[in-house]
Amino acid sequence: MHVTRDFSHYVRSAGEGVQHIDLAVEGVHCAGCMAKIERGLSAMPDVTLARVNLTDRRVALEWKAGTLDPAHFIDRLEELGYKAYPYETESAEASEVAESRFLLRCLGVAAFATMNVMMLSIPVWSGNVSDMLPEQRDFFHWLSALIALPAAAYAGQPFFRSAWRALSARTTNMDVPISIGVILALGMSLVETVHHAEHAYFDAAIMLLTFLLVGRFLDQNMRKRTRAVAGNLAALKAETAAKFVGSDEISQVPVAAIHPGEIVLLRPGERCAVDGTVIEGRSEIDQSLITGETLYVTAEQGTPVYAGSMNISGTLRVRVSAASEATLLAEITRLLENALQARSRYMRLADRASRLYAPVVHATALLTILGWVALGASWHDAIVTGIAVLIITCPCALGLAIPTVQTVASGAMFKAGVLLNSGDAIERLAEADHVIFDKTGTLTLPDLEVMNAAEIPAESFALAGRLALSSHHPVAAAIAQAAGAVSPIVGAVEEAGQGVSVTLDGQDLRLGRPSFCGTDALLDKRTVDPEASIVAFAKGGEKFIVLVRQRLRPDAKPVIAALKARNIGVEILSGDREPAVRAAADALGIPEWRAGVTPADKIARIEQLKQRGAKVLMVGDGMNDAPSLAAAHVSMSPISAAHLSQATADLVFLGRPLVPVVAAIDASHKALHLMRQNLWLAIGYNVLAVPVAISGILTPLIAAAAMSSSSILVMLNSLRGRRLRRENELWK
């Protein structure tokens, strides 16, 4: 009977002519597994992307629409030695819990058996140098076998299954030499016991499994903590919302059924399911995980709210601007997934090394055995030495060296408000020695505010706010918000580039340019803030000047000082007016700045710095910054940036503070340092250990302890990256 498999439910569009699916893959434990899967899937025709996320053992696949059946990917993974199925959050979490429990049971069995076998080995060791009878020694050996063999058969399953899948697919992974070493040690010990030999190595085999299981359990728990960051974001998503289907009638509907422009009700204690703007009501909202603000934000008319924000007190009516996968929360989640899947050049180096390691390990062990036999050693002694070589040269430490740092650093940077959007961003950011800032929306906050609202009579300012509602200009929107305007003035007409006008109760009202409102005479250029946008309001014979500006980010000055203290050059390149750029540069203590620059000018300046040998970090947020972000050595954008700029930037930072720029630089230095340390630890361990093992000095037991200790040392060293946030005084 032919059975068809339809996975179309799990396939989604990834852009024009491209389809995407996420698959959960079992048995992915190291960089070598990642490289093999990605190579195997990328070789399939029409596949445009194959990226493995080691953190949650998931592979993201993209291909030309209509060319491939997703079932072929699962078949291909099976050929490579891995079981796969469509990724679903709930099933993946259940599978992860089951695997964690099984791993813990294996560890418990192995640890219990190790303690008992070691207790039985002590009298044998002492008896071999005293007067123990051969029959007594054989009894202890057989007793050790009765404990070790069934315990190893159960506790070794995570490694044996993985190795068998790899060998069945005519390939190898790092579990193959581990399994061969354990089986050889057990087999040799059984043969020794049958022949009444003085030594058996049941203790070595079962202790090796214990060490390996400890390392794998620590690795899994470290990844679980990093996945918890993404899990926290996923938990913020509300699946339904109360949508107004009439003036006073609401209906609870799925988020997918909500569209921009519609109105939803947000009640106390609910999480917002959409991005939008409050049009009625007053409350406090907690949006700390979305924008980085730790204090509750007062939400009232005109306040933007985001999906995932918690409504604390009052009831709000919210006009939807984005829903479902278009929300800020969804964008942050995608960026975080990119960070966890990111591949650095150090990781690619480790991939290549791990790929070569398995055949090198097997060849080294075989040559060791043949070499010792050629020198006159017995087959028994030669095989024991070969087992020690096989065990001690397992490349687990090398496979963990980079992914563990990348995982820990990504989690630490996210907690500091930074998301990676590029695989090698950490290395490139660590090399940056010159920072170029855009001004508007980067050094300044993206929101406009009215500076002199208190100087204008309340009645007149309220009329100006209502008139501003008839304009699409962002400056007019700031005035309307500051005035708390709810309803526009009917009949208002907007003249492009000039302003808005209307006649109300026999009075002419105008809002816009000073020349449009006839208020040029009121301007005193000596007192007007050079960074302010000037808007005039005329009500009959009364005329007023409204000053609207963007404020500098609250921590911009200490951030610039911190960059200078780290010997990093700083300058501003902005398309804004010269007075505004000069005022910002003076306030921040930045002597090098240019105003009125075009995107081409920015790129030219970056190229000029490159020719001098500088490694430029570009920080910008506008659509016109996208080319310069791409041209720089490394780039960052705030989450408020235009979508194109976010897509171009290597890193994205959250919230209103600018300190994540310094945080990211410090984090990258620490992470790069740890990556290099781990590589040298892994390489140095093998350089020292392999000759010692080949010489025959080490027993399989000592080899097992040394190999597992190197892996655990690499993981513990990587975990030092979690302290990044506490080491920087600006992050507090």
Summary of the structure (lengths in Angstrom):
residues: 732
radius of gyration: 32.6
end to end distance: 64.5
largest distance: 120.2
contacts: 2577
relative contact order: 0.09
helix: 55%
strand: 18%
